[in-house]
């Protein structure tokens, strides 16, 4: 966990919980990079002892029935009456992005979500770059590049300059995040 005047980063590993559930995980690591006030980067690394697919879900708050999720290519949007979130998704390896909803009876509520599904491999890396904007305002241009063990995110969103580097190393160490 690190903080600065306009940012916060944190990395956690939930592999122990997955192993206790009988899943073959040696690393289930999530890093969050929050660039105040409107940008969130989510960087997931999953190392398995056997090749399996993984999935990540992003659910819209929908208790009032006004939440929507749409998918276009490798992006998804969560819309609420007063704001929207635009997420750009990239993964190492094959993945698909679909709009869906929680498998609950409609009487329990309808909860739309975006789901990222990967292919079956032993090592997974998933980058999700999120920006939020008030209803009616556009999202900025945020781009990413990936080379070797380094991911770079750059661009502008609502007047905020974004520049993030995430460097990983083989094994179970935390990524090095540079802002």
C-alpha positions in Angstrom: 0.0 0.0 0.0 1.4 3.4 -1.0 -0.2 6.9 -1.2 0.7 10.2 -2.6 -1.1 13.6 -3.0 -3.4 12.4 -5.8 -2.9 8.7 -6.0 -3.0 5.4 -4.1 -1.7 1.9 -5.0 -2.3 -1.4 -3.2 -1.5 -5.0 -4.1 -3.0 -8.0 -2.4 -2.7 -11.8 -2.9 -5.8 -14.0 -2.3 -4.1 -17.3 -3.4 -4.6 -18.8 0.1 -8.4 -18.4 -0.1 -8.5 -20.1 -3.5 -6.3 -23.0 -2.4 -8.5 -23.5 0.7 -11.4 -23.8 -1.8 -9.6 -26.6 -3.6 -8.5 -24.5 -6.6 -4.9 -24.9 -8.0 -3.7 -21.3 -7.4 -0.2 -20.4 -6.5 -0.8 -16.6 -7.0 -4.0 -14.6 -7.2 -2.7 -11.0 -7.1 -4.7 -7.8 -7.7 -3.1 -4.4 -7.8 -5.3 -1.3 -7.7 -3.9 2.1 -8.9 -6.3 4.9 -8.1 -5.5 8.3 -9.7 -7.8 10.8 -8.0 -10.5 11.6 -8.9 -11.6 9.7 -12.0 -9.2 6.9 -13.0 -8.7 3.4 -11.6 -6.4 0.8 -13.0 -6.9 -2.9 -12.0 -4.0 -5.3 -12.7 -4.6 -9.0 -12.1 -2.1 -11.8 -12.1 -3.1 -15.4 -11.6 -0.6 -18.3 -11.6 -2.1 -21.8 -11.5 -0.6 -25.2 -11.2 -2.7 -26.5 -14.1 -4.1 -24.8 -17.2 -7.6 -23.4 -16.5 -9.6 -20.5 -17.7 -10.3 -17.6 -15.3 -13.0 -14.8 -15.3 -13.3 -11.4 -13.8 -16.7 -9.7 -13.4 -17.7 -6.1 -13.0 -21.2 -5.6 -11.8 -23.4 -2.5 -12.1 -25.2 -1.2 -9.0 -28.8 -1.8 -10.0 -31.0 -1.8 -6.9 -33.1 1.0 -8.6 -33.2 -0.8 -12.0 -31.3 2.1 -13.7 -27.9 0.4 -14.2 -26.8 -0.8 -17.6 -23.7 -2.6 -18.9 -22.7 -2.6 -22.6 -19.7 -4.2 -24.3 -18.0 -3.0 -27.5 -14.9 -4.9 -28.6 -12.4 -4.9 -25.7 -14.3 -2.1 -23.8 -17.2 -2.1 -21.5 -19.4 0.7 -20.1 -21.3 0.8 -16.9 -24.0 3.5 -17.0 -25.9 4.9 -14.1 -28.3 7.9 -14.2 -25.6 10.5 -13.2 -22.3 9.0 -14.3 -20.7 6.3 -16.5 -17.6 4.2 -16.2 -15.6 3.2 -19.3 -13.3 0.3 -19.0 -10.6 -0.8 -21.5 -9.5 -4.4 -21.1 -6.4 -6.2 -22.2 -5.0 -9.6 -21.3 -2.0 -11.6 -22.0 -3.4 -14.5 -24.1 -6.8 -15.1 -25.4 -9.9 -13.6 -23.7 -13.4 -12.5 -24.5 -15.6 -9.8 -23.0 -19.3 -10.3 -22.7 -22.3 -8.5 -21.1 -24.3 -10.7 -18.9 -26.2 -10.6 -15.6 -26.0 -12.5 -12.3 -27.9 -15.9 -12.6 -30.6 -15.0 -10.0 -34.4 -15.2 -10.3 -35.6 -11.8 -11.5 -37.6 -11.5 -8.3 -34.3 -11.1 -6.5 -33.2 -8.3 -8.8 -31.5 -7.9 -12.1 -27.7 -7.3 -11.8 -26.0 -6.6 -15.2 -22.3 -7.2 -15.4 -19.3 -7.3 -17.8 -17.4 -10.6 -17.7 -13.9 -11.1 -19.0 -13.3 -14.8 -19.8 -9.8 -16.1 -20.5 -8.6 -19.2 -22.3 -7.2 -22.2 -20.3 -3.5 -21.4 -19.4 -1.4 -21.6 -16.3 -0.4 -17.9 -16.2 -3.0 -15.1 -16.6 -2.5 -11.3 -16.7 -5.4 -9.0 -17.0 -5.3 -5.2 -17.2 -8.5 -3.1 -16.8 -8.3 0.7 -17.2 -11.4 2.5 -15.8 -12.4 6.1 -16.1 -15.5 7.7 -14.8 -17.3 10.8 -16.0 -20.6 12.6 -15.1 -23.5 11.8 -17.3 -23.2 13.6 -20.7 -19.5 14.2 -20.4 -17.0 12.2 -22.6 -14.2 9.9 -21.5 -10.7 10.9 -22.3 -8.2 8.9 -24.4 -6.3 6.4 -22.2 -4.0 3.9 -24.1 -1.9 1.0 -23.0 1.2 -0.7 -24.4 2.6 -4.1 -23.3 6.1 -5.3 -24.0 7.7 -8.2 -22.1 7.0 -7.8 -18.4 6.1 -4.1 -18.6 2.7 -2.5 -19.1 2.4 1.3 -19.8 -0.8 3.3 -19.5 -0.8 6.9 -20.8 -3.3 9.6 -21.9 -5.6 12.3 -20.7 -9.0 12.1 -19.0 -11.1 15.1 -18.0 -7.9 17.3 -17.9 -6.0 14.8 -15.9 -2.7 13.5 -17.4 -2.3 9.7 -16.8 1.1 8.0 -16.9 1.5 4.6 -15.2 4.1 1.8 -15.6 3.6 -1.6 -14.2 6.6 -4.0 -14.3 6.3 -7.6 -13.2 9.0 -10.2 -12.6 8.7 -13.9 -12.8 7.4 -15.6 -9.7 5.3 -14.2 -6.9 6.7 -10.8 -6.2 4.5 -7.7 -6.3 4.6 -5.6 -9.5 6.7 -2.4 -9.4 4.3 0.5 -10.1 5.7 3.8 -11.2 3.5 7.0 -11.5 
